[in-house]
Amino acid sequence: MPNTVVVIGDSPIPDRPSRDLVIYARDLGLNATYVPVSRISIKVNKDGSLVVIRDKPFKVDGAFLRSLGVLIDVETFFRRTITIKLIEEGGTVVINPLEGLLKTRNKLETTVILRDKGLPVPDTIGTEDILYAYDMAKNMKNIVIKPLQGSRGYGAVKISDADIAFQIMKTLLTYKKPIYLQKYIEKPNRDIRVMVIDGEVFGCMIRVALNGQWKTNVAQGAIGRPCIGIDKAVMEIAVRSVEALGLVYGGVDIGESRDGYVIFEVNGSPDWAELTAVTGKNPAKALISSMMRRLKA
């Protein structure tokens, strides 16, 4: 019988990467499907703990964990993490592993880990002390305030006035949200997205911001361009970043500052439509091959 593989995400309908993974898995002979994480349950009784879907045991050989959800409360987050943990403990090969994916969902933890590994990151403050954050905003002068958990550049704001920053930070704390701010890094109107799979660079693109925008996210209108003449050091930084976070694959965003390269983010479940268009290669195929190697091991 062919191996059974699922793609787990937050949305009721699979996104583009999830569809790609299912299609390529089926093309290579795997029994593949997409399952929203909300449909996977835990059943605990006298016989032990079991992962189920509508009381049927959830037993698969491999799983691609794409998302646990972003706009969810703490209780939902806890339920979903223990569910994936039980799936891993049951012997299912999970890509990316839960622990690594959780590190990337917490931007502050990502920054701490990368800095501890000697990798370049922006000066960063994570706090709930608004007076401290206000003083740091004045000292840094140009800052970016971001959601601690988020992607695609949504909710990130660049500020050069500490008093405006104070009002934003006050609002965050009112809604029980922590303050996560970084020193703004001056760079060209672009950054470099590097996709790493199994310790090797799969592909690279330059993301060019248009019309004077400072955000280089494709979701914010940036355009992907081929990587031409990019320093090998960029690729080495990307590989080290993904390894530091315990990921099988990841998308690493690197900026070119006046003082050298800086890692802005490591995404443990990156989108890849633009990368595929720029490079002519779809990461899904390489990821299915990565899964098959692990299933045979």
C-alpha positions in Angstrom: 0.0 0.0 0.0 1.2 3.5 -0.7 2.2 5.8 2.2 -0.5 8.1 3.5 0.4 11.8 3.8 -1.7 14.7 4.9 -1.3 18.4 4.7 -2.5 20.2 7.8 -3.5 23.8 7.8 -5.8 26.3 9.5 -8.1 27.2 6.6 -11.1 25.0 5.7 -9.9 25.2 2.1 -6.2 24.5 1.2 -4.0 27.4 0.1 -1.7 27.3 -2.9 1.2 25.6 -1.2 -1.0 23.0 0.4 -2.7 22.2 -2.9 0.8 21.9 -4.5 1.9 19.5 -1.9 -1.2 17.3 -2.3 -0.9 17.3 -6.1 2.9 16.4 -6.2 2.4 13.7 -3.5 -0.3 12.1 -5.5 1.8 12.3 -8.7 4.5 10.4 -6.9 2.1 7.6 -5.8 1.3 8.7 -2.3 -2.1 8.7 -0.8 -2.4 12.4 0.0 -5.1 14.8 1.2 -5.6 18.1 3.0 -7.1 18.2 6.5 -7.9 21.4 8.5 -6.4 21.2 12.0 -9.8 22.1 13.5 -11.1 18.7 12.3 -8.5 16.7 14.2 -9.5 15.8 17.7 -8.0 14.1 20.8 -9.9 11.3 22.6 -8.8 10.3 26.1 -10.2 7.3 27.9 -9.2 4.3 29.9 -7.2 2.9 26.9 -5.1 6.1 26.6 -4.9 9.2 24.4 -5.8 8.9 20.7 -5.9 11.4 17.9 -9.1 11.0 15.9 -11.3 12.5 13.2 -15.0 11.9 14.0 -14.0 9.1 16.3 -11.9 7.3 13.6 -8.2 7.0 14.5 -6.1 9.5 12.8 -3.1 7.5 11.7 -0.9 8.6 8.8 2.7 8.1 7.8 3.6 11.7 7.1 2.2 15.2 7.7 3.1 18.6 6.3 2.2 21.1 9.1 1.5 24.3 7.3 -0.4 26.3 9.9 -1.8 26.2 13.4 -3.7 29.4 12.8 -2.8 33.0 13.5 -5.9 34.8 14.7 -6.7 32.2 17.4 -7.0 32.5 21.2 -4.6 30.9 23.7 -6.9 28.0 24.5 -7.3 27.0 20.8 -3.5 27.3 20.4 -2.9 24.9 23.3 -5.4 22.4 22.0 -3.8 22.4 18.5 -0.3 22.1 19.7 -0.9 19.1 21.9 -2.8 17.5 19.0 0.2 17.9 16.7 2.5 16.7 19.5 0.5 13.5 19.9 0.6 13.0 16.1 4.4 13.3 16.2 4.7 11.0 19.2 2.6 8.4 17.4 5.4 8.0 14.8 4.2 10.3 12.1 6.9 12.2 10.2 6.0 15.8 10.5 7.4 18.6 8.3 8.1 21.1 9.6 8.4 19.7 13.1 6.1 21.3 15.7 8.9 22.7 17.8 10.6 24.3 14.9 7.4 25.8 13.5 6.5 27.2 16.9 9.8 29.0 17.1 9.2 30.7 13.8 5.7 31.8 14.8 7.2 33.7 17.7 9.2 36.5 16.1 10.9 37.4 19.4 12.0 33.8 20.0 13.3 33.6 16.5 15.3 36.8 16.9 16.8 35.5 20.3 17.8 32.2 18.8 19.4 33.6 15.7 21.4 36.2 17.7 22.5 33.5 20.1 23.9 31.6 17.1 25.9 34.6 16.0 23.6 35.5 13.1 22.8 39.2 12.3 19.4 40.5 13.3 18.1 44.0 14.0 18.3 45.5 17.5 15.1 44.4 19.1 12.9 45.0 22.2 10.2 42.7 23.4 8.4 44.1 26.5 5.2 45.0 28.2 6.8 48.0 29.9 5.7 51.0 27.8 8.0 53.5 29.5 11.0 51.3 28.6 9.7 50.8 25.1 9.2 54.6 24.8 12.8 55.3 25.8 14.1 52.7 23.4 12.0 54.2 20.6 13.5 57.6 21.3 17.0 56.1 21.3 16.6 54.1 18.1 14.8 57.1 16.3 13.5 55.0 13.4 11.7 51.9 14.5 9.3 49.2 13.2 6.6 47.9 15.5 5.4 44.4 14.5 2.9 41.8 15.7 4.8 39.1 17.7 3.0 36.6 15.5 2.2 37.4 12.0 3.3 37.3 8.3 3.1 39.0 5.0 3.9 42.3 6.6 0.4 42.8 8.0 0.3 45.1 10.9 4.0 46.2 10.8 4.4 50.0 11.0 7.5 52.2 10.6 7.7 55.1 12.9 10.2 57.9 13.4 8.2 59.8 16.2 8.5 58.2 19.6 5.2 59.8 20.8 3.3 58.3 17.9 4.9 55.0 18.8 3.8 55.5 22.4 0.1 55.8 21.3 0.4 52.6 19.2 2.1 50.7 22.0 -0.5 51.9 24.5 -3.2 50.5 22.3 -1.4 47.2 22.0 -1.2 46.9 25.8 -4.8 47.8 26.2 -5.7 44.8 24.1 -3.3 42.6 26.1 -0.7 42.5 23.2 3.0 42.6 23.9 5.3 45.2 22.4 7.7 44.0 19.8 9.8 46.7 18.2 13.0 46.7 16.1 15.4 49.3 14.9 14.6 50.2 11.3 17.3 49.0 9.0 18.1 51.3 6.0 18.3 49.2 2.9 17.7 49.4 -0.9 14.1 49.0 -2.0 14.5 45.3 -1.9 15.4 42.3 0.2 16.4 38.7 -0.6 14.2 35.7 0.0 16.1 32.4 0.2 14.3 29.1 0.3 16.2 26.4 2.1 15.3 22.7 2.1 17.2 19.9 3.9 20.2 22.1 4.5 20.6 23.3 0.9 19.5 26.4 -0.9 16.5 25.4 -3.1 15.9 28.8 -4.7 16.3 32.5 -4.3 14.6 35.7 -5.4 15.0 39.4 -4.9 11.8 41.0 -3.7 11.6 44.6 -5.0 9.3 47.1 -3.3 7.4 49.4 -5.7 6.3 53.0 -5.5 8.5 54.0 -2.6 7.1 51.3 -0.2 9.4 50.1 2.6 7.8 46.7 2.9 9.2 44.1 0.6 6.6 41.4 1.1 5.0 40.0 -2.0 1.6 40.3 -0.3 2.3 44.1 0.0 2.9 44.5 -3.7 6.6 43.6 -4.0 7.8 42.0 -7.2 10.1 38.9 -7.4 13.2 39.1 -9.5 15.9 36.5 -10.2 18.9 36.4 -7.9 21.9 37.6 -10.0 25.3 38.2 -8.5 24.2 37.5 -4.9 27.0 37.0 -2.4 27.4 33.4 -1.3 27.4 34.7 2.3 23.7 35.3 1.9 23.1 31.7 1.1 25.2 30.6 4.1 23.3 32.8 6.5 20.0 31.4 5.2 21.1 27.8 5.7 22.4 28.5 9.2 19.2 30.3 10.1 17.0 27.4 9.1 19.2 24.9 10.9 19.3 27.0 14.0 15.5 26.9 14.3 15.3 23.1 13.8 13.4 23.3 10.5 13.4 21.0 7.5 12.7 23.9 5.3 12.1 27.7 5.6 12.0 31.0 3.8 14.6 33.4 5.0 14.3 37.2 4.4 17.7 39.0 4.3 18.3 42.7 4.0 21.4 44.5 2.7 22.2 47.2 5.3 25.1 49.6 5.3 26.8 47.4 8.0 26.2 44.1 6.2 23.5 41.5 5.9 20.6 41.4 8.4 18.0 38.7 8.8 14.5 40.1 9.0 12.5 36.9 9.3 12.5 33.2 9.0 9.2 31.7 7.8 8.5 28.1 8.7 5.5 27.8 6.3 6.4 30.2 3.5 4.2 30.9 0.4 6.0 30.1 -2.8 3.9 31.2 -5.8 6.2 34.1 -6.6 9.4 32.1 -6.0 8.1 29.4 -8.3 7.3 32.0 -11.0 10.8 33.5 -10.7 12.9 30.4 -10.5 10.7 28.0 -12.6 10.9 25.5 -9.7 8.2 24.5 -7.3 9.4 23.7 -3.7 6.5 21.2 -3.3 8.2 18.6 -5.4 11.4 18.8 -3.4 9.5 18.7 -0.1 7.6 15.6 -1.2 11.0 14.0 -2.0 12.2 15.0 1.4 9.2 13.4 3.0 9.6 10.2 1.0 13.3 9.9 2.1 12.2 10.1 5.7 9.4 7.6 5.3 11.9 5.1 3.9 14.5 5.7 6.6 
